[in-house]
Amino acid sequence: MPLDIRIRFGRAICRIREEQEINQEEAAERCGLHRTYYSGIERGVRNVSLVNIERVAKGLKTTLPELFRRL
């Protein structure tokens, strides 16, 4: 059974963040999100809105298509 989309999305942004060698707090700041909210996204416990998905992509300096290719 495939993993939940929230978990796959969280893992994808975690990999991108780690490639950029930044911590969650820095990533959250770049995305304009609270650090605990951002952490919840990476852990797959948040059901992220499209608006916040776009903020994450911009904050991590990637595109939406690239972000979703990594799922």
C-alpha positions in Angstrom: 0.0 0.0 0.0 1.5 3.4 -1.0 2.4 5.9 1.7 0.0 8.7 2.4 0.5 11.8 0.2 1.2 13.9 3.2 4.1 11.7 4.3 5.5 11.5 0.7 5.3 15.3 0.5 7.0 15.8 3.8 9.8 13.5 2.9 10.2 15.3 -0.5 10.6 18.7 1.1 12.9 17.3 3.8 15.2 15.9 1.1 15.2 19.3 -0.6 15.9 21.1 2.6 18.8 18.8 3.5 20.3 19.2 0.0 20.3 22.9 0.7 22.0 22.2 4.1 19.5 24.3 6.1 17.6 23.4 9.2 13.8 23.3 9.6 13.8 26.7 11.3 15.6 28.4 8.4 13.3 26.6 5.9 10.2 27.7 7.8 11.5 31.3 7.8 12.2 31.3 4.1 8.7 29.9 3.5 7.0 32.4 5.7 5.6 29.7 8.0 5.8 29.0 11.7 8.5 26.5 12.5 6.1 24.1 14.2 3.8 24.2 11.3 6.7 23.5 8.9 7.9 20.7 11.1 4.4 19.2 10.9 4.5 19.3 7.1 7.8 17.4 7.0 6.4 14.8 9.5 3.3 14.3 7.3 0.8 15.4 10.0 -0.4 18.6 8.3 -2.9 18.6 5.4 -1.2 21.5 3.5 -3.2 23.9 1.5 -2.3 24.8 -2.1 -1.3 28.3 -1.0 1.2 26.9 1.5 2.5 24.3 -0.9 3.4 27.2 -3.2 5.0 29.1 -0.3 7.1 26.0 0.5 8.2 25.6 -3.2 9.2 29.3 -3.4 10.9 29.3 0.0 13.0 26.2 -0.9 13.7 27.8 -4.3 12.2 25.1 -6.4 9.2 24.8 -8.7 5.9 23.1 -8.1 6.5 20.6 -10.9 9.9 19.7 -9.4 8.5 19.4 -6.0 5.8 17.0 -7.1 8.2 15.0 -9.2 10.1 14.1 -6.0 7.0 12.5 -4.4 
